[in-house]
């Protein structure tokens, strides 16, 4: 057991962990570069009008993917610093996200899920800022504006809207003004896209977005490769482990952090449920699901330090490395 002792804490608090992981991420993405498939499922709206170099696999497509991943890592770092999500000075959230994304070679292609991932991460800044604010209309508008932008790219996220409203209630920031601001923020991107489509004679784009909001493609579980299925279950296991550990030790966190993590867990449960109901869109849903997984996994790595947790962190680390190697050989 002494072999595992201290590994988790050193990984969590070491100032070199994030730079080291960042370098490894870049190298791993270069090595695994063009070996992955991508999907056009869920690519609606303005996405279909972008150049092929952006929407199809190629060197520029992969460059955009890795730059977006690094940007999200930085935003998660800033989210942690801004809201002090961890009891320790740690970058565990960022490098947990990086490890998950890097091991999934089937995600190493730029697609709508990456943009949604950015918008959803940005929405957390204003969402968490709304905690106990009497005048939370501004934060509500910004939060739902990012959600509306995400819906333009992946319309089925419209069904996540009630969860965001409930999140504002949990954060004690829901009132008539914030509710109206939420509605305004949600419809703004759709109204803009609709206006542009109407002026350009592309009204079919808006029709497609609305149609995909209400049309579900059930089944499709057999379309997952073995590595995709494993990574989905791995992400859920990390999320569930982090949630269980949080509730067991939540008394150690401040009230504000407990409320914020209740919201994170609620959103994570909604994302995984959507992933379960729409497996055909897993490549679009996984990137921002990994953001939630990283928030819970990073909390577990930084704030727990038992023999069992050290063993589990070592096991997850080795498993992700093995999965990356196998994916590199197979794909």
C-alpha positions as CSV (number, residue, x, y, z in Angstrom):
1,X,0.0,0.0,0.0
2,X,3.0,2.3,0.6
3,X,3.5,2.3,-3.2
4,X,0.3,4.3,-3.7
5,X,0.6,6.5,-0.6
6,X,0.9,10.2,-1.4
7,X,0.5,9.8,-5.2
8,X,-2.9,11.5,-5.3
9,X,-1.8,14.5,-3.0
10,X,1.4,15.1,-5.0
11,X,-0.5,15.0,-8.2
12,X,-3.1,17.4,-6.9
13,X,-0.9,20.1,-5.3
14,X,2.3,19.9,-7.5
15,X,2.7,23.2,-9.4
16,X,4.2,21.3,-12.3
17,X,1.2,18.9,-12.8
18,X,-0.7,21.2,-15.2
19,X,2.2,22.3,-17.4
20,X,3.4,18.6,-17.6
21,X,0.0,17.4,-18.5
22,X,-0.4,20.2,-21.1
23,X,2.8,19.1,-22.8
24,X,1.7,15.5,-22.7
25,X,-1.6,16.4,-24.2
26,X,-0.1,18.2,-27.2
27,X,2.4,15.3,-27.9
28,X,-0.4,12.7,-27.5
29,X,-2.7,14.6,-29.9
30,X,0.1,14.9,-32.5
31,X,0.8,11.2,-32.2
32,X,-2.8,10.2,-32.5
33,X,-3.5,13.0,-35.0
34,X,-5.4,11.8,-38.0
35,X,-6.5,8.4,-36.8
36,X,-10.0,9.2,-35.7
37,X,-13.4,9.3,-37.3
38,X,-15.8,12.2,-36.9
39,X,-19.6,12.6,-37.2
40,X,-21.9,15.0,-38.9
41,X,-24.8,14.1,-36.6
42,X,-26.2,17.1,-34.9
43,X,-24.3,19.5,-37.3
44,X,-27.2,21.9,-38.0
45,X,-27.7,25.6,-38.4
46,X,-24.8,27.8,-39.3
47,X,-22.4,24.8,-38.8
48,X,-23.4,23.3,-42.1
49,X,-22.3,26.6,-43.9
50,X,-18.7,26.5,-42.6
51,X,-15.8,25.5,-44.9
52,X,-15.0,21.8,-45.3
53,X,-11.6,22.4,-43.6
54,X,-13.4,23.2,-40.4
55,X,-16.2,20.6,-40.5
56,X,-14.2,17.6,-41.9
57,X,-11.2,15.7,-40.6
58,X,-7.9,17.2,-41.6
59,X,-4.9,19.0,-40.1
60,X,-6.8,22.3,-39.6
61,X,-9.8,20.4,-38.1
62,X,-7.5,18.7,-35.5
63,X,-5.7,22.0,-34.8
64,X,-9.0,23.6,-33.9
65,X,-9.9,20.7,-31.7
66,X,-6.7,20.8,-29.7
67,X,-6.8,24.6,-29.3
68,X,-10.3,24.4,-28.1
69,X,-9.4,21.7,-25.6
70,X,-6.5,23.8,-24.2
71,X,-8.8,26.8,-24.0
72,X,-11.3,24.8,-22.0
73,X,-8.5,23.6,-19.7
74,X,-7.6,27.3,-19.1
75,X,-11.3,28.2,-18.5
76,X,-11.7,25.4,-16.0
77,X,-8.6,26.7,-14.2
78,X,-10.1,30.2,-14.1
79,X,-13.4,28.8,-12.9
80,X,-11.7,27.1,-10.0
81,X,-9.7,30.2,-9.1
82,X,-12.7,32.5,-9.4
83,X,-15.1,30.4,-7.3
84,X,-12.5,28.6,-5.1
85,X,-14.1,25.2,-5.9
86,X,-11.4,23.2,-4.2
87,X,-10.1,23.3,-0.6
88,X,-6.6,23.0,-1.9
89,X,-4.6,25.1,-4.4
90,X,-4.9,22.5,-7.1
91,X,-5.3,22.3,-10.9
92,X,-6.8,18.8,-10.7
93,X,-10.0,19.8,-12.5
94,X,-8.1,21.0,-15.6
95,X,-5.8,18.0,-15.9
96,X,-8.6,15.5,-15.2
97,X,-10.4,17.1,-18.2
98,X,-7.3,17.0,-20.3
99,X,-6.7,13.3,-19.5
100,X,-10.2,12.3,-20.5
101,X,-10.2,14.2,-23.8
102,X,-6.7,13.0,-24.7
103,X,-7.5,9.3,-24.2
104,X,-10.5,9.6,-26.6
105,X,-9.0,9.6,-30.0
106,X,-12.5,9.3,-31.5
107,X,-13.1,12.9,-30.2
108,X,-9.9,14.4,-31.7
109,X,-11.9,16.1,-34.5
110,X,-13.5,19.6,-34.3
111,X,-17.3,19.3,-34.3
112,X,-20.3,21.1,-32.7
113,X,-19.6,19.4,-29.3
114,X,-16.4,21.5,-28.9
115,X,-18.2,24.8,-29.3
116,X,-21.0,23.6,-27.0
117,X,-18.3,22.6,-24.5
118,X,-16.9,26.2,-24.6
119,X,-20.3,27.8,-24.2
120,X,-21.4,25.5,-21.4
121,X,-18.1,26.1,-19.5
122,X,-18.6,29.9,-20.0
123,X,-22.1,29.7,-18.7
124,X,-20.8,28.3,-15.4
125,X,-19.1,31.6,-14.6
126,X,-22.3,33.6,-14.6
127,X,-24.4,30.7,-13.2
128,X,-22.2,30.4,-10.1
129,X,-21.9,34.2,-9.8
130,X,-25.7,34.3,-9.3
131,X,-25.5,32.6,-5.9
132,X,-27.8,34.5,-3.5
133,X,-27.9,37.6,-5.6
134,X,-31.1,39.6,-5.3
135,X,-30.5,41.3,-8.7
136,X,-29.4,38.3,-10.7
137,X,-31.0,39.3,-14.0
138,X,-27.6,40.1,-15.7
139,X,-26.1,36.7,-14.7
140,X,-29.3,34.9,-15.8
141,X,-29.3,36.6,-19.2
142,X,-25.6,35.7,-19.8
143,X,-26.1,32.1,-18.6
144,X,-29.1,31.5,-20.8
145,X,-27.5,33.3,-23.7
146,X,-24.7,30.7,-23.7
147,X,-27.3,28.0,-23.4
148,X,-29.2,29.4,-26.4
149,X,-26.0,29.5,-28.4
150,X,-25.4,25.9,-27.6
151,X,-29.0,25.0,-28.6
152,X,-28.4,26.5,-32.1
153,X,-25.6,24.0,-32.5
154,X,-27.2,21.1,-30.8
155,X,-31.0,21.7,-30.6
156,X,-31.8,18.9,-28.1
157,X,-30.2,20.9,-25.4
158,X,-33.5,22.8,-25.2
159,X,-34.5,20.0,-22.8
160,X,-31.8,21.0,-20.4
161,X,-33.4,24.4,-19.9
162,X,-35.6,23.4,-17.0
163,X,-32.5,22.1,-15.2
164,X,-30.8,25.5,-15.6
165,X,-33.9,27.1,-14.2
166,X,-33.9,24.7,-11.3
167,X,-30.2,25.5,-10.8
168,X,-31.0,29.2,-10.3
169,X,-33.6,28.2,-7.7
170,X,-31.1,26.1,-5.9
171,X,-28.6,29.0,-6.0
172,X,-31.4,31.2,-4.5
173,X,-31.3,33.6,-7.4
174,X,-34.6,32.9,-9.1
175,X,-37.1,35.8,-9.2
176,X,-39.4,37.3,-11.8
177,X,-36.7,39.6,-13.2
178,X,-34.1,36.8,-13.5
179,X,-36.8,34.5,-15.0
180,X,-37.6,37.1,-17.7
181,X,-33.9,37.7,-18.4
182,X,-33.4,33.9,-18.7
183,X,-36.1,33.7,-21.4
184,X,-34.7,36.7,-23.2
185,X,-31.2,35.3,-23.2
186,X,-32.4,31.9,-24.4
187,X,-34.3,33.2,-27.4
188,X,-31.7,35.8,-28.5
189,X,-29.4,33.5,-30.4
190,X,-32.3,31.6,-32.0
191,X,-33.9,35.0,-33.0
192,X,-30.6,36.2,-34.5
193,X,-30.1,32.9,-36.5
194,X,-33.7,33.0,-37.7
195,X,-33.4,36.6,-38.8
196,X,-30.2,35.9,-40.7
197,X,-31.7,32.8,-42.3
198,X,-34.8,34.7,-43.4
199,X,-32.8,37.6,-44.9
200,X,-30.5,35.2,-46.7
201,X,-33.3,32.9,-48.0
202,X,-32.0,30.0,-45.8
203,X,-35.2,29.6,-43.7
204,X,-34.7,25.8,-44.0
205,X,-31.8,26.2,-41.5
206,X,-34.2,27.4,-38.9
207,X,-36.7,24.7,-39.7
208,X,-34.0,22.1,-39.2
209,X,-33.1,23.5,-35.8
210,X,-36.7,23.5,-34.6
211,X,-37.3,20.0,-36.1
212,X,-34.3,18.6,-34.2
213,X,-35.5,20.0,-30.9
214,X,-38.5,17.7,-31.0
215,X,-37.3,14.8,-33.1
216,X,-35.5,12.0,-31.2
217,X,-33.5,9.1,-32.6
218,X,-34.0,6.3,-30.2
219,X,-31.6,3.4,-30.0
220,X,-28.2,3.4,-31.7
221,X,-26.3,1.8,-28.8
222,X,-24.8,-0.7,-31.3
223,X,-23.2,2.2,-33.2
224,X,-20.7,2.7,-30.3
225,X,-17.3,1.3,-30.7
226,X,-15.8,-0.6,-27.7
227,X,-13.6,2.4,-26.8
228,X,-16.6,4.8,-26.9
229,X,-18.6,2.5,-24.6
230,X,-15.7,2.1,-22.2
231,X,-15.1,5.9,-22.0
232,X,-18.7,6.7,-21.4
233,X,-18.8,4.3,-18.5
234,X,-15.4,5.5,-17.3
235,X,-16.7,9.1,-17.3
236,X,-19.8,8.1,-15.4
237,X,-17.8,6.1,-12.9
238,X,-15.6,9.1,-12.1
239,X,-18.6,11.4,-11.9
240,X,-20.5,9.0,-9.6
241,X,-17.4,8.5,-7.4
242,X,-16.9,12.2,-7.1
243,X,-20.5,12.8,-6.3
244,X,-20.6,10.1,-3.6
245,X,-17.4,11.4,-2.0
246,X,-18.7,14.9,-2.1
247,X,-21.8,14.0,-0.2
248,X,-19.8,12.0,2.3
249,X,-17.5,14.9,3.0
250,X,-19.6,17.9,2.1
251,X,-19.5,19.2,5.7
252,X,-15.8,20.1,5.1
253,X,-16.8,22.6,2.3
254,X,-18.3,26.0,2.8
255,X,-22.0,26.5,2.3
256,X,-21.6,28.3,-1.1
257,X,-19.4,25.5,-2.4
258,X,-21.9,22.9,-1.3
259,X,-24.7,24.6,-3.1
260,X,-22.6,25.1,-6.3
261,X,-21.6,21.4,-6.3
262,X,-25.2,20.4,-5.8
263,X,-25.9,22.3,-9.1
264,X,-22.9,20.7,-10.8
265,X,-24.2,17.2,-9.8
266,X,-27.7,18.0,-11.0
267,X,-26.4,19.2,-14.4
268,X,-24.1,16.2,-14.7
269,X,-27.1,13.8,-14.1
270,X,-29.0,15.6,-16.8
271,X,-26.2,15.4,-19.3
272,X,-25.6,11.7,-18.7
273,X,-29.4,11.1,-19.0
274,X,-29.4,12.9,-22.3
275,X,-26.4,10.8,-23.4
276,X,-28.3,7.7,-22.4
277,X,-31.4,8.7,-24.3
278,X,-29.5,9.9,-27.4
279,X,-26.5,7.6,-27.9
280,X,-26.4,8.4,-31.6
281,X,-25.1,11.9,-30.6
282,X,-22.5,10.7,-28.1
283,X,-19.6,12.3,-30.0
284,X,-21.4,15.7,-29.7
285,X,-22.4,15.2,-26.1
286,X,-19.2,13.8,-24.6
287,X,-16.9,16.9,-24.7
288,X,-19.1,19.0,-22.4
289,X,-20.1,15.9,-20.3
290,X,-16.3,15.6,-19.7
291,X,-16.3,19.1,-18.2
292,X,-18.8,18.0,-15.5
293,X,-16.9,14.8,-15.0
294,X,-13.7,16.8,-14.5
295,X,-15.3,19.1,-12.0
296,X,-16.3,16.1,-9.9
297,X,-13.2,14.1,-10.5
298,X,-10.9,17.1,-9.8
299,X,-12.8,17.6,-6.5
300,X,-12.2,14.0,-5.6
301,X,-8.5,14.1,-6.4
302,X,-7.8,17.3,-4.6
303,X,-9.9,16.9,-1.5
304,X,-9.6,13.2,-0.7
305,X,-6.4,11.5,0.4
306,X,-7.0,7.9,1.6
307,X,-5.3,4.7,0.7
308,X,-8.4,3.7,-1.3
309,X,-8.6,7.0,-3.2
310,X,-4.9,6.8,-4.0
311,X,-5.3,3.3,-5.5
312,X,-8.4,4.4,-7.5
313,X,-6.6,7.5,-8.9
314,X,-3.7,5.3,-9.9
315,X,-6.0,2.8,-11.5
316,X,-7.9,5.4,-13.5
317,X,-4.6,7.0,-14.6
318,X,-3.2,3.6,-15.8
319,X,-6.5,2.7,-17.5
320,X,-6.6,6.0,-19.5
321,X,-3.0,5.5,-20.6
322,X,-3.8,1.9,-21.7
323,X,-6.9,3.0,-23.5
324,X,-5.1,5.7,-25.4
325,X,-2.4,3.2,-26.5
326,X,-5.0,0.7,-27.6
327,X,-7.0,3.4,-29.5
328,X,-3.8,4.5,-31.3
329,X,-3.1,1.0,-32.5
330,X,-6.7,0.1,-33.4
331,X,-7.9,3.3,-35.1
